[in-house]
Amino acid sequence: MKLNVGCGTDYREGFINIDGSSTLPKVDKVIDISVESLTAHFKAGEVEFILANDIIEHHFHWEAVRIMTDFYNLLAKGGKAEIRVPDASYIIKNWRYPMERKLIMLFGGQDIPRGKNAEQDKSRAQFPQYFCHKYGWTQKQMEIELLKIGFNKVICKRERSNFIAYATK
């Protein structure tokens, strides 16, 4: 089993696509992971892969650690999690980004419509809380937290203004 947690409009075949928004056209399970544990919906050890693109930063640190602990608990031995978040250190240090752009990259688009995706703008209007970043992650901090949770191998790689943490149970 593979989970795509916080899928938004990134619906993926072969995954159980999970999002907190009920307004998106393609979501397999509506679960608000801010308040509800994934372990209430899936059994420990039954998941082989978890994809979490652009979702962990939308939670306070303690919520993010709880969610990533859920990932660990759901994964089978040898299972993998792939977590993409904005790279706070890179964004802050990059002199090419104007301050206004840095603020959006660090704190999220909030309830401001972008006009690029009507479905996403509708969701943004109804669920603005899902578009706020509540914690800034660095690669080092992510690695420390994932290792503390119990993952035995963590590799972080920068991808443009984000980084991806690859974690193995």
C-alpha positions in Angstrom: 0.0 0.0 0.0 1.2 3.5 -0.9 -0.1 6.7 0.6 -0.1 10.2 -0.9 -0.7 12.4 2.2 -1.9 15.9 1.6 -2.3 15.2 -2.1 -4.2 18.4 -2.9 -4.5 18.4 -6.7 -1.6 15.9 -7.1 -3.8 12.8 -7.4 -1.6 9.7 -8.1 -2.7 6.4 -9.5 -1.7 3.4 -7.4 -1.8 5.5 -4.2 -4.4 6.1 -1.6 -4.7 9.9 -2.0 -5.4 11.7 1.3 -6.3 15.3 1.8 -8.2 17.4 4.4 -10.2 19.2 1.8 -13.5 17.7 0.7 -13.8 20.2 -2.2 -11.1 18.6 -4.3 -12.4 16.5 -7.2 -10.1 13.5 -6.7 -9.3 12.5 -3.2 -9.7 8.9 -2.0 -9.9 9.6 1.7 -10.7 13.0 3.4 -8.7 13.1 6.6 -7.6 16.2 8.5 -4.2 15.0 9.7 -4.0 18.2 11.9 -6.5 16.7 14.3 -6.9 13.1 13.2 -4.2 10.4 13.3 -3.6 8.3 10.2 -3.3 5.3 12.5 -7.1 5.5 13.0 -7.5 4.7 9.3 -4.6 2.3 8.6 -2.9 -0.5 10.4 0.6 -0.3 11.8 3.1 -1.9 9.4 0.8 -2.2 6.4 2.2 0.7 4.3 5.3 0.3 2.0 5.6 4.0 0.9 4.4 7.4 2.1 4.6 10.5 -0.1 4.1 13.8 1.8 4.8 16.6 -0.6 4.3 20.2 0.7 2.2 19.2 3.8 4.5 18.9 6.8 5.3 22.6 6.9 1.6 23.3 7.2 1.7 22.1 10.8 3.3 23.3 14.0 6.5 21.5 15.0 4.8 19.3 17.5 2.0 18.4 15.1 4.5 17.6 12.4 6.5 15.3 14.7 3.3 13.5 15.6 2.4 13.1 11.9 5.8 11.9 11.0 5.6 9.4 13.9 2.4 8.2 12.4 4.3 7.7 9.1 6.9 5.6 11.0 4.3 3.5 12.8 2.3 2.8 9.6 5.4 1.8 7.5 6.4 -1.8 7.3 10.0 -2.7 8.1 12.1 -1.3 5.3 9.3 1.0 4.2 10.1 4.5 3.0 8.8 8.0 3.4 9.5 10.8 1.0 8.8 14.2 2.6 9.1 17.5 0.7 9.2 20.9 2.5 10.5 24.4 1.7 14.2 24.6 2.6 14.0 27.5 5.1 17.8 27.9 5.3 18.2 28.1 1.5 15.2 30.6 1.2 16.5 32.9 3.9 20.1 32.9 2.6 19.2 33.3 -1.1 19.8 36.9 -2.2 18.0 36.4 -5.5 14.5 36.2 -3.9 12.9 39.5 -2.9 11.6 39.8 0.6 7.9 39.5 -0.5 8.7 36.2 -2.3 10.6 34.9 0.7 7.7 35.6 3.0 5.3 33.6 0.8 7.8 30.8 0.4 8.3 30.6 4.2 4.8 31.3 5.5 2.6 30.0 2.6 0.1 31.6 0.3 -2.4 31.9 3.2 -5.9 32.8 1.8 -4.6 34.8 -1.1 -6.0 33.4 -4.5 -3.2 32.6 -7.0 -5.5 32.4 -10.1 -3.4 29.5 -11.5 -5.8 26.7 -10.5 -9.5 27.3 -9.9 -10.0 24.1 -7.9 -7.1 25.0 -5.6 -8.4 28.6 -5.2 -11.8 27.3 -4.2 -10.1 25.0 -1.7 -7.9 27.9 -0.5 -11.1 30.0 0.1 -12.9 27.3 2.0 -9.9 25.9 3.9 -7.3 28.7 4.3 -5.7 26.9 7.3 -4.3 24.4 4.8 -2.3 27.0 3.0 -0.4 28.5 6.0 3.1 27.3 6.8 3.5 26.9 10.5 7.1 25.8 10.8 10.3 26.3 8.8 12.4 23.2 8.3 16.1 22.9 7.6 17.6 19.8 6.3 19.5 19.2 9.6 16.4 19.7 11.7 14.4 17.3 9.6 17.1 14.7 9.8 17.4 15.0 13.6 13.6 14.7 14.1 13.2 11.7 11.7 16.1 9.9 13.4 14.7 10.6 16.9 11.4 9.1 15.7 13.2 5.9 14.8 13.9 6.0 11.1 17.3 4.3 10.6 18.3 6.1 7.4 17.6 9.7 6.4 19.0 11.5 3.4 18.0 15.1 2.5 18.5 16.6 -0.9 17.7 20.1 -2.1 15.2 20.5 -4.9 15.1 24.1 -6.0 13.8 26.1 -3.0 12.6 22.9 -1.3 14.3 19.8 0.0 13.2 16.2 0.0 13.8 14.0 3.0 14.1 10.3 2.1 13.6 8.2 5.3 13.7 4.4 5.7 12.2 2.5 8.6 
